[in-house]
């Protein structure tokens, strides 16, 4: 088994999302750091800090030079970051004429953190692309089943009737909230890091602030008002957002696992998992993955909050903790969105089984509706007492509504309407419409 499923070919399509995990890979990381070095040179050249010819040569070298990760490993272990070795190699590749113009005024963390921002932009773009498809699929599911009555379960037992469309709409609401907060998250993390050795920008010279602004413009990142070497709340917020998104999708998975149980059987999946020994099994693997990823992302978010406690002006220990945690947290959210979309697209709903489960209580699931129906003629306590007696009769084979009618023959109740579960679903349809509208999917 791999140390981590993220980036493992064995887990691609299950716990991993290869498209996103590859963005955190060694090759992508080195490429991003070289883009940052090129942008620094371009920015400084635009301000006459270094010659334009130097910047052009550095930029061309950064595009053409691609050192293998293994060549940097020994030095990275020694230095606690691959940047010094990368810069040394880049200076050699650039040549002695312009070597002194490479990495001028920056520190290792500036390069690594800014490269991470470039990577995160691609990652969040990938997740954002999936939001539209996932929201549309959930909205379509909610609309299709706005009249499909099923059992609402509270504290793991049957409660009252609801419609499956409302359950699907509630799944959508979590996705919609994550999509709405994505722009705020992007604004927090897609920022330049350029502070120099201790965040004073001293080595960047008199045009330090202009350099930062120019460099941010080259890279398409925001320029923060001051360096943030130990202001790591930005990245902790990203991990928390990732955990929240994974949790919303994990909640959907948990609901699906209940509904897919053999004794419940209200849903199944086209691509259900097989057992190595039991031919009868159709395992709900996709919902299981969603629940697992939610739990993992929650643990990682907690670790990222630990990494916020960064001492003084630079802190290598908490910085390394981020390397261990943040990519996995974001990959967990990315994999969850991919698997959730797959789960919705392969979901098969069984309205007949839903109806059978509603009928299994012999009308007791209508107890709340029956109580309120009787309260037009009597007190709540009297109504509840009669309904409780009717439920006891239902356990002996009499439908609860028939038993209640015999107990309260003079009550002014539309007994036929009371017997229909759809009439006990309240404002489910209006709630579905409200959620679809809030999610921006009302036309689905």
N, C-alpha and C positions, 0 to 999 in steps of 0.2 A: 504494500500500500504506500502511496506517495505521502511525503511529509504534509503536503497540502493538496487538496483536490483541484485547487485553482492553478491552471496551467498544466494539469495532468491530462494527457490524451485519454487515459482510461476513464476519466470522469467527464469528458466533454459531452455536453448534451444532458447531463444529469446535475451534479453539484457544481459544475463549471460552465462558464460561458466563454468559450475560446476566443471569441472576438474581443471581449473586454480584457480578459486576463493577459492576452498577448500585448495589450497596450502598456502593461506594467512590466513587460519582459526586459531582459538585459539590453537587447538590441534597440528597443524603443527608448529605453532610458538614456543610453549613450547618445543616440541620435538627438533626443530632446536637449540634453546638456550642450551638445555642440551647436544646436540652434540658438541657445541662450548666449553662448560665447560669441557667435556671429552677430547677434543682435546688439550685444554690448559694444562690439567694435563699430558697427554701423552707427549706433547712437553717438558714440564719442567722435566719430569722423564728422558727423553732421554738425557738431559743435566745435570743430577744429581742435579737439583734444588730441586726436591722432590723425595722421594723414589719411585722406580718402583712399589712396593707393594701398595703404596698410590694411584698411578695413575690407577693401575688395579682395585682397589676397587672403586674409583670414577667413572671410565668408566662403570663398571658393574652396579653401582647404577644408573647412568644416563640412561642406557638402560632399567632398570627395573622399575624405578620410574616415574610415570606419574601423577603429581598433576592435579586435575581438575581446569580449568580456574577460576571458581567461587571462589575457595579457595584463589586465589591471588588478587582478584578484589579490596577488601578494601584497602590492602596495596599498590596496584598499584595506586589507586586514591590518597592516601596520599603521595606517593613517586614520582609520575609522571612517573613511569615506573614499570613494573612487575618484573624487574630483582632482586632488593634487596630481595623481598619476596621469589623469586625462589631460590636464593642463600642461604638464611636462611633455607629454607626447605630442600635444597640439603645437607647442612652441617649436619642438624639433621638426614637425612636419611643415610648419610655416617657414622655417629657416631663420637664420640669425639676423637678417636685415629687419624683419618685423616682429621678431619673437617678443621683444619688450612691450609691444602693443597688445599682446594677448592677455586677457584676464585683468586688465589694468584697473586697480581700485576695488576689485570684487573679492569676496571670500568664498570658500567652498560652499557654505550653506546658501549663499545667494544663487549660485548656479544650480544646486540640487533642488532647492525649493521652487525656483522659477521653472525648472524643467518639469517638476511635479505638477505645477499649475497647467503647463501645456498638455501633459498627459491626462490630467483630470478633465480638461476641456473636452478632449475626444471621448473620454469615458462617459461624461454626463451628456454629451450629444447622443451617444449610443443609447443610453437609458431613456433620454427624452424622446427619441424616435419611437421607442416602444410604447410610451404612454398613450399616444394617439390610438394605436392599434388595440391596445389592451382596454382602454376606455370605451372604444367603439364596440368591441366584442362583448364587454360586460353590459353596456347599455342595450345592445340588441337582445341579449339574453334576458335582461330585466323586462324589456318591452314585450318580448315573445311570451313570457310567462306571468304577465300581470294578472291573469285570471286562473292560474294553475294553483289550486289550493293545496296546502300541505301543512304538516304539523309544525308549530313553533315549539321549540324546546327551551325551557329555562331550568337551569341547574341540573341539566342532563335528563330531565323527564318531560313528557308531553305537557304542554301548557294550554294553548288556545290555537285556533286556526290562524294561519297567515297565508300569504301567497309566495311562491318561490321567486317571483319577480322582485319582490321587496328584499328578499335575502340577497339576490344578485345585485340589486341597486345599492345595498349597504356595502357590499364588496367594492363596488365602484367608488363609493364615497371616500374610502381610504386612499385609493389610487388618485382620485381627483385632488385631494388635499396635498398629497406628495407632489403632484404636478404643479400645483399653485405655489408651493414653497421652493420649488427647484430654482427659480430665478434668483431668489434671495440667497440660496446656497451658492449658486454660481458667482454672484457678486462678492461673496465673502472669500471664496477660495481661488478665483481666477485672477490673482493679483501678482504683480512683480515683487520679487525680493531683491533688494539692492541696498545693503547697509554697510558693507565693508567689514573689517575685522571685528568690531564690537558695536556695530549699529550706529556709529557716528558719521559715517560716510566721509571720513577724513581723507582717505587716500584717493577719493574721487575728485578732489580739487574744488576750485571755486564754482564750477558748473555742475556740482553733484546733483542738485535737484532737477536741473534741466536734462542731465544725462538719464536720470531715472524715468522722467516723463517721455523722453525720446525713445528709450529702450522699450518701455511699455507699449508705445505706439507701434514700434516695429513688430512686436510679438502679438499685438492685439489683446493685451491684458490691461487691467486697471492699474493705476499707480496709487498706492496707498499714501497717506499723508506722512508716514514715518516707517522705518524698517520694523519688521515684526519677527525677528529671529526667535524670541521667546514669547511671542503673543500667539499661542497655538490654539486659542479658542476657535479660530476659523476652521481648522481641520477637525477639531473635536465636534464642531457643529455638523460637518459633513458626515462624520461617522454616525452621529445621532440621527441625522436625516436618513442615512442608509438603513440603520436599524429600524427606524419607524416605518419606512417603506416595506422592508422585509417582514415586519410584524403585521402590517395590514394584509399582505399577501399570505402570511402564515395563518392569520385568522381565517382567511378564505379556505386554506388547506385544511384547517382543523374542522371547519363546518363540513367540508367535502368528505372527510374521513368518517364522520358520523353517518352521513347520508349514504355512503358507499358500503357500510357494514352489511354483511350478508343478511342479518335479521331485519335491517331497515330497507336496503335495496332501492333507494329512491333515485340514485344516479349510478352511472358507471362510466368508464372511459374506453374509447376505441383502442387505445394503446396501453391497456392494462398490463401489469407485469406478470410474468410467469414464475412458477415455483420449479426448483430443480428436481423435486420429488413428488409434488402433488398436482396432478393434471387438472384438478378441479379449481385451482386457485386463479383468481384474477386480481392481482394486488394493485391497490391505488397508489402507485409509486409517485406520480406527480404531486398529489397533495402531501405525501410524506416528505418529499423534498422541500416543499414550501415551509412546512413546520420546522424541519431541521435547519434550514437556512435562517429562519427567523431567530431561532435560539442562538445560533452561532453569531449572527450580527449583533444581537443584544450584548453578548459577552464582550465582543470586540469594541463596542461603543464605550463600555465601562473602562476598558483598558486605555482608550484614547483620552478619556478624561484624566486618567493618571498622567498621561504624557503632557497635559497642560501645565503641570507643576514643573516648569523649566526654570532652573536657577540662574540668577545673574543675567549677563548679556548674551550668553550662548551656553547651551547645555547638550553635550553629546549623548548622554544616557537617554534622556527623554526623546531626543531626535531619533535615535536608533529604535526606541520602542515604537515610534510612529511607523518606521519602515516595516516592522514586524506586523503591525496591526491594520493600518489604514488601507493598503491595497486589498487585503482580505475582506474588510468591511464593505468596501465599495463593490468588490467582485460578488459578494454574497447578495447584495441588492440587485446587481445586474443579472445574476443567474436566476434570482427569484422572479424578476419581471419576465424573463424569457420562458421559464417553466410555467408561470401563471398563464401567459398567453396560450401556450401549448395546451394547458389543462382546459381552458375555456373552449378552445377550438375542437378538442376531442371529447368534450363532455356530452353525455347522453342522459337526458332527463326522462324518468318513467312516471308520468302523471297517474297511471293506473295504480302503481305501487304506493304513490303518495296518497291516493284516495283510500286504498285499503288500510294504510296506517292510520288515517283519520277515523275510519270506521272501527278500528280495533278496540277502541275504548267504549264502544257501544253507546256513544253519545256523551260520555263524560267530558270530552274535550270542549263541549258546549256549555259547561257549568257556569262560567262567568257570564256568558250571554244570557243564559236562562235566569240567573239571579237578577240581572238588571231588568229583564223582561217582567219578572214578577213584582219588582219594586214599584210598578205603576199602581199596584193594588194593595201593597202591604209594606211593612218596614223591611229594612235590609236584613235584620236578624231573622225575621220570619222567612223571608225569601231564601236566605242561605241555608236555613235549617231544612226547608222542603227540598232544596236541590241536593243537599247532602243525603237525604233519605232516598231520593231518586237515583243518585249515584250508587248507593248501596244495592238498590234493586237491579241496576245495570250489571253489577257483578254476578248476578244470578240469571242473567240472560235476557232481561227486559231492556229495551232501548230507554235511555235516560229520559228523553223527551216524553215517551209514552207513559213512563212511570210518574213523571212530574205532572202530566196532564190529569192522571187519575188522582193524584194527591191534591191538586188545586183546580178542580173542575170549573169553578166560577171565575177564575182569573181571565182577564181580557188579554189574551195572548194569541198572536198569529202562530199557531203551533207548527204549521207546515213551513213557514218561513224560518222559524227557530231551528228546525231540523236541518236546514241547509248550511253547511260550514262556511260557504262563501259569504253569507250574510253576517258572519261574525268576524270578518277581516277588517272592519273599521275603515279607516282612511288610507288603506294600503295603496290604492291606485294614485291618490293625490300625493302621497309620500314618494312614490316612484317618480312621478312627474317632477316633483321638487328637486329630487336628487339628480335626475337627468339634466334639468335646467341648470342647476348649480355647477354640474360637471361640464357644461357646455356641449352636452350630447343630446339635447332635447329633440333634435330632428331625426335621430336614429330610429 
